[in-house]
């Protein structure tokens, strides 16, 4: 059961301050936005489904709004804000960003990419306008992420063959796995540390 309020969430995230993430090891830089809103039924988190596009490693997958840093972005926080507006039409601001989570990278070595997740908090659900990069979106109740019933293993096709990976299988049939699943796991372990969660490092991609 997810018992955290928006104020509680902000307090629990205070040890993860927002700062200018530095470049590292020549990797490409990207940023994503975890947008948390408070509703009468509890906290919800925005997830998008990427459109099917040839050559996109995340084609068709569930993800957070975000993307690669561009030269016009002064910081990775600027990247998260810009990419979110481009993909889903939501105007985020620096003062609504409440935390910067630990950077992570796809475990495929051929992809030198570091992704910085930023958490934004709002008491209102913003309207969503999807661009061509997004095929669908959901406001996911955070309570779902703490329940054993939604943890699932699913077969995914990789270059080296079919691999069974862990993730969240939603009632809609959408499957959250890979990098997005890892970011969600780290987020939930911070704000609801007693929640049931897979700990096995073999789940990482």
C-alpha positions in Angstrom: 0.0 0.0 0.0 1.4 3.4 -1.0 0.7 5.7 1.9 2.8 8.7 0.9 1.3 12.1 0.3 2.8 14.7 -2.0 4.3 16.6 1.0 5.7 13.3 2.4 7.2 12.5 -1.0 9.0 15.9 -1.1 10.4 15.4 2.4 11.7 11.9 1.6 13.4 13.2 -1.5 15.2 16.1 0.2 18.4 14.0 0.3 18.4 14.1 -3.5 19.0 17.8 -4.3 18.9 19.2 -7.8 22.4 20.1 -9.1 24.2 20.4 -12.4 25.1 16.9 -13.4 28.6 16.8 -14.9 29.6 15.2 -18.2 31.2 11.8 -17.7 33.5 9.4 -19.7 32.5 10.8 -23.0 29.0 9.4 -22.7 26.0 11.0 -24.3 23.8 12.8 -21.8 20.0 12.5 -21.5 17.4 13.5 -18.9 13.9 12.3 -18.1 11.0 13.7 -16.0 9.1 11.8 -13.3 6.0 14.0 -13.0 4.1 13.2 -9.8 0.6 14.6 -9.2 -1.7 14.4 -6.2 -5.3 13.3 -6.8 -8.2 12.4 -4.5 -7.3 8.7 -5.0 -3.6 9.2 -4.3 -0.3 10.0 -6.1 0.0 9.3 -9.8 3.0 9.3 -12.1 3.0 10.1 -15.9 4.3 7.4 -18.2 4.4 7.6 -22.0 4.5 4.9 -24.6 7.0 5.6 -27.3 5.8 5.6 -30.9 7.1 2.8 -33.1 10.0 4.2 -35.0 12.6 2.4 -37.0 16.1 2.7 -35.5 14.8 3.8 -32.1 16.1 1.4 -29.4 13.1 2.3 -27.2 10.6 2.1 -30.0 7.1 1.2 -28.6 8.3 1.0 -25.0 6.9 2.6 -21.9 9.1 5.5 -20.7 9.3 8.8 -19.0 9.1 12.0 -21.1 12.7 13.1 -21.9 15.5 12.8 -24.3 19.0 13.8 -25.3 20.8 16.9 -24.2 21.2 19.5 -26.9 23.6 22.4 -27.2 21.0 24.9 -26.3 20.4 23.3 -23.0 22.4 24.9 -20.2 21.8 22.0 -17.8 20.3 18.5 -17.9 17.3 19.9 -16.0 16.8 22.2 -18.9 16.9 19.1 -21.1 14.2 17.4 -19.1 12.0 20.5 -19.2 12.4 21.1 -22.9 11.9 17.4 -23.9 8.8 17.1 -21.7 7.2 20.1 -23.4 8.1 18.8 -26.8 6.8 15.3 -26.2 3.7 15.8 -24.1 3.1 19.6 -24.1 3.5 20.0 -20.3 5.2 23.2 -19.1 7.6 22.3 -16.3 9.6 24.8 -14.2 12.8 24.7 -12.2 10.9 25.5 -9.0 8.6 22.4 -9.3 11.6 20.1 -9.6 12.0 18.5 -6.2 14.7 15.9 -6.7 17.4 14.6 -9.0 17.8 10.9 -8.8 21.0 8.9 -9.4 22.1 8.8 -13.0 21.8 5.4 -14.8 22.8 3.9 -18.1 21.5 1.2 -20.3 23.4 -2.0 -19.6 24.2 -2.5 -23.3 27.8 -1.4 -23.6 27.3 -0.4 -27.2 25.1 2.5 -26.0 27.3 5.1 -24.2 24.5 7.0 -22.6 23.9 8.4 -19.1 20.3 9.3 -18.1 19.5 11.7 -15.3 16.0 11.4 -13.8 14.4 14.5 -12.3 11.3 14.4 -10.1 8.6 17.1 -10.5 5.7 17.6 -8.1 2.3 19.1 -8.7 -1.1 19.3 -6.9 -2.9 19.5 -10.3 -3.0 17.1 -13.3 -1.7 18.9 -16.3 -3.2 18.4 -19.7 -1.2 16.2 -22.1 -0.7 16.9 -25.8 1.3 14.2 -27.5 3.7 14.8 -30.4 4.7 12.3 -33.1 7.2 10.6 -30.7 4.5 9.4 -28.3 1.7 7.0 -29.1 0.0 6.8 -25.7 0.3 8.0 -22.1 -1.1 7.0 -18.7 -1.3 8.5 -15.2 -0.2 5.5 -13.2 -1.3 5.3 -9.5 1.9 4.8 -7.5 0.1 2.2 -5.4 0.3 -0.1 -8.4 4.1 -0.1 -8.1 4.1 -1.5 -4.6 2.0 -4.5 -5.3 3.4 -8.0 -6.0 0.5 -8.8 -8.4 1.9 -6.5 -11.1 5.5 -7.8 -11.0 6.0 -10.0 -14.0 8.6 -11.6 -16.3 8.2 -11.3 -20.0 10.2 -12.5 -23.0 11.9 -9.7 -25.0 13.8 -10.0 -28.2 17.4 -8.8 -28.0 20.2 -8.9 -30.6 21.6 -12.0 -28.9 18.2 -13.7 -28.7 15.1 -13.9 -26.5 15.6 -12.9 -22.9 13.1 -13.1 -20.0 13.1 -9.7 -18.2 11.3 -8.5 -15.1 9.0 -5.5 -15.1 5.5 -4.2 -14.2 2.6 -5.6 -16.3 -0.2 -3.1 -16.1 -3.9 -3.9 -16.3 -3.9 -2.3 -19.7 -1.4 -4.9 -20.9 1.5 -2.3 -21.1 4.8 -3.6 -19.8 7.3 -1.4 -18.0 10.8 -2.9 -18.2 14.5 -2.1 -18.8 15.8 1.4 -18.0 12.3 2.8 -17.0 11.8 -0.1 -14.7 15.1 0.5 -13.0 14.4 4.2 -12.5 11.0 3.3 -11.0 12.6 0.8 -8.7 15.1 3.3 -7.4 12.3 5.9 -7.0 10.0 3.6 -5.0 12.8 2.4 -2.8 13.3 6.0 -1.7 9.7 7.1 -1.1 8.2 3.8 0.0 11.1 1.7 1.3 8.9 -1.0 2.9 7.2 -1.8 -0.4 7.6 -5.3 -1.9 10.2 -5.1 -4.7 12.5 -7.3 -6.6 16.1 -6.8 -5.4 17.8 -9.2 -7.8 20.5 -7.3 -9.8 19.9 -9.8 -12.7 16.8 -7.8 -13.6 18.9 -4.9 -14.8 19.3 -4.2 -18.5 
